[in-house]
Amino acid sequence: MRKMILVLLIMSVAVISFCAKEVVFWNAWGGDEGKALDSIIDRYNKSQSKVYVRSVYVPIGMGEKIMTTLSGSTTPDVITVWDWMVVPLGYRGQIVPMNDRLAKAGITSSDYIKGVWEYGTYKGKKYGLPTTLNVSAFMWNKNAFKEVGLNPDVPPKTIKELDEFTDKLNKYDKKGALKRLGFDPVISHIYCYVFGGQLWDPATNEITANHQKNIEAYEWLSSYYKKVDLQKKRIFQAGWGDLFSSLNPFLRGEIAMKEGSQWEILIAKKYGKSTFDYGISNFPAPQGGRNDVCNVSGSFWVIPTASKNQDEAFEFLTWLTADKQAAEFAAALYNIPPKIKSLEDNAFKTIVDDKMKIYIDMLMNGYVYTFPMLPIGQAYLTELTQALMDVQLGNKTAKEALDYVQERINQELKNYK
């Protein structure tokens, strides 16, 4: 009898699997995060018999594999990609615009947090749905502040104060080797917006690399980088450990002030010592600049044009990005869900503490921007990085460097109608 029951169960599963249409989903999360996503997907599979979603772990870092696959005759039905990949793939016709399907499903901009609906959109075509959001804020080590006589509860509010605090917090040993970096700016375009500039004018569809405020931001950044000997900095950085470990340089007090995203709250909880204390705030700004800048980045779920199951893939994505599932997945990643109602869902509220509230407030009330979503977005970022290096090394003035980027990228953009 037991054998008969087992055979019947196997046959039942086989019949269900045979009848259901398979949707292949390349997701980008391993470990506990991947397990959380797989659990959500399993719930979807059990909720209906029309579609079976098969989840395959393919890290976004394998961008070459993703690009090659999208150029082939057989592709997955849903793929996870970085935000900078969305518009180039869409412009080349490798992923499908979702406008008509979203309208038919009744999903509109009002469902999303301010500024997020346009994310992943180029010239009116919406090519993907954001998975979760990462927000950048200013972080400081309160213990380091105490050590140099600064009020640990009061971060720098202006660029002038940031410079002064940096000078106090830079730390060297008796031999002159760097032991602590006062401030470590990494995402340079944040400061273009902090200074009052912008990188892109959507009204004219033009690059604004040489905006006067961007030039001022680059002049400031280059002067900051000259505060610390480059060779000493490289030697110091060589000893930094993995961000996702107790060797994280911020947790170890080797960086006093930095840009940081909300997922770093979880890193601090997991790997920070009990004595480690830090604060989160908006970025310091110069007079006349913006003191509420909120930089957003993340990944997207997209549907390849070559998928033979586009309708089923979209139906699955509609379910996966619905309020409850969006809240649940964001909580697993310590990210922020892109939908307004998800913020109030209990699944997400379980991780919302005072520090996470700061990020949410920035996102809801700040000057929200994403790096320009363009067919040549990655090339633009590369040129901006090179421009800053040229200014830092004294090869060009900030204006000369950004004038070159302006001409180079605008000329390239003309190839994309």
C-alpha positions as CSV (number, residue, x, y, z in Angstrom):
1,M,0.0,0.0,0.0
2,R,2.8,2.4,0.9
3,K,4.5,1.7,-2.4
4,M,1.3,2.4,-4.3
5,I,0.8,5.8,-2.4
6,L,4.4,6.7,-3.2
7,V,3.9,5.9,-6.9
8,L,0.7,7.9,-7.0
9,L,2.4,10.9,-5.4
10,I,5.2,10.8,-7.9
11,M,2.8,10.5,-10.8
12,S,0.8,13.5,-9.4
13,V,3.9,15.6,-9.2
14,A,4.9,14.5,-12.7
15,V,1.4,15.4,-14.1
16,I,1.5,18.8,-12.4
17,S,5.0,19.5,-13.7
18,F,4.1,18.3,-17.2
19,C,0.9,20.5,-17.4
20,A,2.5,23.6,-15.9
21,K,4.5,25.9,-18.3
22,E,8.0,26.4,-17.0
23,V,9.3,29.9,-16.5
24,V,13.1,30.0,-16.0
25,F,14.2,32.7,-13.6
26,W,17.8,33.8,-13.3
27,N,18.1,35.3,-9.8
28,A,21.3,36.9,-8.4
29,W,21.2,36.0,-4.7
30,G,23.0,33.2,-2.9
31,G,23.2,32.3,0.8
32,D,20.3,33.3,3.1
33,E,19.1,35.9,0.7
34,G,18.8,33.3,-2.0
35,K,16.9,31.0,0.4
36,A,14.5,33.8,1.2
37,L,13.8,34.4,-2.5
38,D,13.4,30.7,-3.2
39,S,10.9,30.5,-0.4
40,I,8.8,33.3,-1.9
41,I,9.0,31.6,-5.4
42,D,8.0,28.3,-3.9
43,R,4.9,29.9,-2.5
44,Y,4.0,31.2,-5.9
45,N,4.5,27.8,-7.5
46,K,2.1,26.3,-4.9
47,S,-0.5,29.0,-5.3
48,Q,-1.3,28.0,-8.9
49,S,-0.8,25.2,-11.4
50,K,-0.5,27.2,-14.6
51,V,3.2,28.1,-14.3
52,Y,6.2,26.5,-12.6
53,V,9.0,29.0,-11.9
54,R,12.4,27.4,-11.9
55,S,14.9,29.6,-10.0
56,V,18.6,29.4,-11.2
57,Y,21.3,31.3,-9.3
58,V,23.3,33.4,-11.8
59,P,25.2,36.3,-10.1
60,I,24.9,39.7,-11.9
61,G,28.7,39.8,-11.9
62,M,28.5,37.3,-14.7
63,G,27.5,40.1,-17.0
64,E,29.2,38.6,-20.0
65,K,27.2,35.4,-19.6
66,I,24.0,37.4,-19.4
67,M,24.9,39.4,-22.5
68,T,25.8,36.3,-24.5
69,T,22.7,34.5,-23.4
70,L,20.5,37.4,-24.5
71,S,22.1,37.3,-27.9
72,G,21.3,33.6,-28.3
73,S,18.2,31.7,-29.5
74,T,17.4,30.2,-26.1
75,T,17.1,32.5,-23.1
76,P,15.6,32.5,-19.6
77,D,12.3,34.1,-19.1
78,V,13.2,36.5,-16.3
79,I,16.7,37.8,-15.6
80,T,18.2,39.9,-12.8
81,V,20.5,42.8,-14.1
82,W,22.1,45.8,-12.6
83,D,20.3,49.1,-13.1
84,W,23.0,50.4,-15.6
85,M,22.3,47.4,-17.9
86,V,18.6,48.0,-18.3
87,V,18.4,50.8,-20.8
88,P,21.3,49.6,-23.0
89,L,19.6,46.1,-23.2
90,G,16.2,47.7,-23.9
91,Y,17.5,50.0,-26.5
92,R,19.2,47.1,-28.4
93,G,15.9,45.3,-28.3
94,Q,17.1,42.4,-26.0
95,I,14.5,43.0,-23.3
96,V,10.9,43.9,-23.7
97,P,9.2,47.3,-22.7
98,M,6.6,46.6,-20.1
99,N,4.4,49.7,-20.6
100,D,1.4,48.0,-22.1
101,R,1.4,45.1,-19.7
102,L,1.8,47.4,-16.7
103,A,-1.1,49.6,-17.8
104,K,-3.3,46.5,-18.4
105,A,-2.4,45.2,-14.9
106,G,-3.3,48.6,-13.4
107,I,0.2,49.2,-12.1
108,T,1.0,52.9,-12.2
109,S,3.5,55.5,-10.9
110,S,1.3,56.1,-7.9
111,D,2.2,52.6,-6.6
112,Y,5.9,53.5,-6.4
113,I,8.0,55.8,-4.2
114,K,8.7,59.2,-5.7
115,G,11.2,59.1,-8.5
116,V,11.3,55.3,-8.7
117,W,8.8,54.9,-11.6
118,E,11.1,56.7,-14.0
119,Y,14.0,54.4,-12.9
120,G,14.6,51.9,-15.7
121,T,12.8,54.1,-18.2
122,Y,14.2,55.7,-21.4
123,K,12.2,57.9,-23.7
124,G,8.9,56.7,-22.2
125,K,9.7,53.0,-22.4
126,K,9.9,51.1,-19.1
127,Y,12.2,48.2,-19.5
128,G,12.1,46.5,-16.1
129,L,10.9,46.5,-12.5
130,P,13.3,47.3,-9.7
131,T,13.9,44.5,-7.2
132,T,14.7,46.6,-4.2
133,L,16.4,50.0,-3.6
134,N,19.7,50.9,-2.1
135,V,20.0,54.5,-0.7
136,S,23.3,56.2,0.0
137,A,23.7,58.4,3.1
138,F,26.5,60.0,5.1
139,M,27.9,57.8,7.9
140,W,30.3,58.7,10.7
141,N,32.1,56.8,13.5
142,K,31.1,58.3,16.8
143,N,34.1,56.7,18.7
144,A,36.5,58.4,16.3
145,F,34.7,61.8,16.8
146,K,35.1,61.4,20.6
147,E,38.8,60.6,20.2
148,V,39.6,63.9,18.5
149,G,37.2,66.1,20.6
150,L,34.3,66.3,18.2
151,N,30.7,66.0,19.3
152,P,29.8,62.4,18.4
153,D,26.2,63.2,17.9
154,V,26.7,66.1,15.5
155,P,28.0,65.3,12.0
156,P,29.4,68.0,9.7
157,K,26.6,70.0,8.1
158,T,28.6,71.9,5.5
159,I,31.5,71.1,3.1
160,K,33.6,73.5,5.1
161,E,32.9,71.6,8.3
162,L,33.5,68.3,6.5
163,D,37.0,69.5,5.4
164,E,37.8,70.6,9.0
165,F,36.6,67.3,10.5
166,T,38.6,65.4,7.9
167,D,41.8,67.1,8.9
168,K,41.2,66.3,12.5
169,L,40.3,62.7,11.9
170,N,43.1,61.7,9.5
171,K,45.5,59.7,11.7
172,Y,49.1,58.7,11.2
173,D,51.5,56.7,13.3
174,K,54.9,57.9,14.5
175,K,56.5,56.9,11.2
176,G,54.0,58.8,9.1
177,A,52.0,55.8,8.0
178,L,48.3,56.3,7.6
179,K,46.2,54.7,10.3
180,R,42.8,56.2,9.8
181,L,41.2,58.0,6.9
182,G,39.1,60.9,8.0
183,F,36.7,60.8,5.0
184,D,36.6,58.4,2.0
185,P,34.4,59.7,-0.9
186,V,33.8,56.9,-3.4
187,I,30.6,57.8,-5.3
188,S,31.8,61.0,-6.8
189,H,28.6,61.9,-8.7
190,I,26.8,62.3,-5.4
191,Y,28.7,65.5,-4.8
192,C,27.8,66.9,-8.2
193,Y,24.2,66.9,-6.9
194,V,25.2,68.0,-3.4
195,F,26.9,71.1,-4.9
196,G,23.6,71.8,-6.8
197,G,24.6,70.3,-10.2
198,Q,23.2,67.4,-12.3
199,L,24.5,65.0,-14.8
200,W,21.5,64.8,-17.2
201,D,18.7,67.1,-18.4
202,P,15.7,64.9,-19.3
203,A,13.9,67.9,-20.7
204,T,16.5,68.5,-23.4
205,N,17.8,64.9,-23.5
206,E,21.3,66.2,-23.1
207,I,24.3,65.4,-20.9
208,T,25.1,68.2,-18.4
209,A,28.6,67.0,-17.4
210,N,30.1,70.5,-17.4
211,H,27.4,72.0,-15.3
212,Q,29.1,74.8,-13.3
213,K,28.2,73.1,-10.0
214,N,29.7,69.8,-11.2
215,I,32.9,71.7,-11.9
216,E,32.9,73.1,-8.4
217,A,32.3,69.6,-7.0
218,Y,35.2,68.2,-9.0
219,E,37.5,71.0,-7.8
220,W,36.6,70.2,-4.3
221,L,37.0,66.5,-4.7
222,S,40.4,66.9,-6.3
223,S,41.5,69.1,-3.4
224,Y,40.3,66.6,-0.9
225,Y,42.2,63.7,-2.6
226,K,45.4,65.8,-2.3
227,K,45.0,65.9,1.5
228,V,46.4,62.5,1.8
229,D,49.5,61.2,0.0
230,L,48.2,58.8,-2.7
231,Q,50.9,56.2,-2.1
232,K,50.3,56.2,1.7
233,K,46.6,55.8,1.0
234,R,47.2,52.8,-1.4
235,I,49.4,51.0,1.2
236,F,46.7,51.7,3.9
237,Q,43.9,50.4,1.7
238,A,45.8,47.2,0.8
239,G,45.2,46.1,4.4
240,W,41.4,46.6,4.3
241,G,39.2,43.5,4.6
242,D,35.9,42.3,3.1
243,L,33.0,44.7,3.7
244,F,30.9,41.7,4.7
245,S,33.1,40.7,7.6
246,S,34.6,41.9,10.9
247,L,37.5,43.2,8.7
248,N,35.3,45.9,7.3
249,P,37.5,49.1,7.5
250,F,34.6,51.3,8.8
251,L,33.8,48.8,11.6
252,R,37.5,48.6,12.5
253,G,37.8,52.4,12.8
254,E,40.0,52.7,9.7
255,I,37.6,55.1,8.1
256,A,35.9,57.8,10.1
257,M,33.4,59.2,7.6
258,K,32.0,57.7,4.4
259,E,29.1,57.1,2.1
260,G,27.0,54.1,3.2
261,S,23.9,52.3,2.2
262,Q,21.1,50.9,4.4
263,W,22.3,47.3,4.1
264,E,25.4,48.3,6.1
265,I,23.1,48.5,9.2
266,L,22.9,44.7,9.0
267,I,26.7,44.4,8.5
268,A,27.3,46.5,11.6
269,K,24.9,44.4,13.6
270,K,26.5,41.2,12.4
271,Y,30.2,42.1,12.6
272,G,30.6,45.3,14.6
273,K,32.0,45.1,18.1
274,S,29.6,45.9,21.0
275,T,31.5,49.2,21.5
276,F,31.2,50.3,17.9
277,D,28.9,53.3,17.5
278,Y,28.0,55.2,14.4
279,G,25.6,57.8,13.0
280,I,23.7,58.3,9.8
281,S,22.6,61.6,8.2
282,N,22.2,63.6,5.0
283,F,25.3,64.6,3.1
284,P,27.1,67.9,4.1
285,A,26.5,70.6,1.4
286,P,28.1,73.9,0.5
287,Q,26.2,77.1,0.7
288,G,23.7,77.2,-2.1
289,G,23.9,73.4,-2.6
290,R,21.4,70.7,-1.8
291,N,21.4,69.3,1.8
292,D,18.8,66.5,1.1
293,V,20.4,64.6,-1.8
294,C,19.3,60.9,-2.0
295,N,21.2,58.7,-4.4
296,V,19.3,55.5,-5.3
297,S,20.8,52.4,-7.0
298,G,19.9,48.7,-7.3
299,S,19.0,45.9,-9.6
300,F,16.1,45.1,-11.9
301,W,14.1,42.1,-13.1
302,V,13.7,42.1,-16.9
303,I,12.1,39.9,-19.5
304,P,14.3,38.9,-22.5
305,T,12.7,39.6,-25.9
306,A,13.7,36.0,-26.9
307,S,11.6,34.5,-24.0
308,K,8.8,32.3,-25.3
309,N,6.8,32.8,-22.1
310,Q,6.7,36.6,-21.8
311,D,3.1,36.8,-20.6
312,E,3.7,34.1,-17.9
313,A,7.0,35.8,-17.0
314,F,5.2,39.1,-16.5
315,E,2.4,37.6,-14.5
316,F,5.0,36.1,-12.2
317,L,6.8,39.4,-11.9
318,T,3.5,41.1,-11.1
319,W,3.0,38.7,-8.2
320,L,6.7,38.8,-7.1
321,T,6.7,42.7,-7.0
322,A,3.3,43.0,-5.3
323,D,3.3,44.9,-2.0
324,K,3.6,41.9,0.4
325,Q,6.3,40.0,-1.6
326,A,8.2,43.2,-2.3
327,A,8.3,43.9,1.5
328,E,9.3,40.4,2.4
329,F,12.2,40.3,-0.1
330,A,13.4,43.8,0.8
331,A,13.5,42.8,4.5
332,A,15.6,39.7,3.6
333,L,18.2,41.9,1.8
334,Y,18.0,44.8,4.3
335,N,17.1,46.9,1.3
336,I,14.1,49.3,0.8
337,P,11.1,48.1,-1.2
338,P,10.3,50.3,-4.2
339,K,6.5,50.4,-3.5
340,I,4.8,52.7,-1.1
341,K,2.5,50.2,0.6
342,S,5.3,47.8,1.1
343,L,6.9,50.2,3.5
344,E,4.0,49.7,5.8
345,D,3.8,45.9,5.5
346,N,4.7,44.0,8.6
347,A,7.2,41.9,6.8
348,F,9.3,45.0,6.1
349,K,8.5,46.9,9.3
350,T,10.2,44.2,11.4
351,I,13.7,45.5,10.3
352,V,12.8,49.2,10.5
353,D,14.8,50.7,13.4
354,D,15.9,54.3,14.0
355,K,18.7,54.1,11.6
356,M,16.7,52.5,8.8
357,K,14.1,55.3,9.3
358,I,16.7,57.8,8.3
359,Y,17.2,56.2,4.9
360,I,13.4,55.9,4.4
361,D,12.9,59.5,5.3
362,M,15.7,60.6,2.8
363,L,14.0,58.5,0.1
364,M,10.5,59.8,0.8
365,N,11.4,63.5,1.4
366,G,14.8,64.1,-0.2
367,Y,16.1,65.1,-3.6
368,V,16.0,61.6,-5.1
369,Y,18.2,60.9,-8.1
370,T,19.6,57.9,-9.9
371,F,22.6,57.8,-12.2
372,P,21.2,58.7,-15.7
373,M,19.5,55.8,-17.3
374,L,20.9,56.0,-20.8
375,P,22.0,53.6,-23.5
376,I,25.6,54.8,-22.8
377,G,25.2,55.2,-19.0
378,Q,28.2,53.0,-18.2
379,A,30.4,54.8,-20.7
380,Y,29.4,58.1,-19.1
381,L,30.3,56.8,-15.6
382,T,33.7,55.6,-16.9
383,E,34.4,59.0,-18.5
384,L,33.5,60.9,-15.3
385,T,35.8,58.6,-13.3
386,Q,38.6,59.3,-15.7
387,A,37.9,63.0,-15.6
388,L,38.2,63.1,-11.9
389,M,41.5,61.2,-12.1
390,D,42.8,63.7,-14.6
391,V,41.9,66.5,-12.3
392,Q,43.4,64.8,-9.3
393,L,46.7,64.2,-11.1
394,G,46.8,67.7,-12.4
395,N,46.5,66.7,-16.1
396,K,43.5,68.9,-16.6
397,T,41.5,71.5,-14.7
398,A,38.0,70.4,-13.6
399,K,36.4,72.5,-16.4
400,E,38.7,71.1,-19.1
401,A,38.0,67.5,-17.9
402,L,34.3,67.9,-17.7
403,D,34.1,69.9,-21.0
404,Y,35.7,66.9,-22.6
405,V,33.2,64.5,-21.0
406,Q,30.4,66.8,-22.2
407,E,31.6,66.7,-25.8
408,R,32.5,63.1,-25.8
409,I,29.3,61.7,-24.4
410,N,26.9,64.1,-26.1
411,Q,28.5,63.2,-29.4
412,E,28.1,59.5,-28.6
413,L,24.5,60.0,-27.5
414,K,23.6,61.3,-31.0
415,N,24.0,57.8,-32.3
416,Y,21.0,56.7,-30.2
417,K,17.7,58.2,-31.5
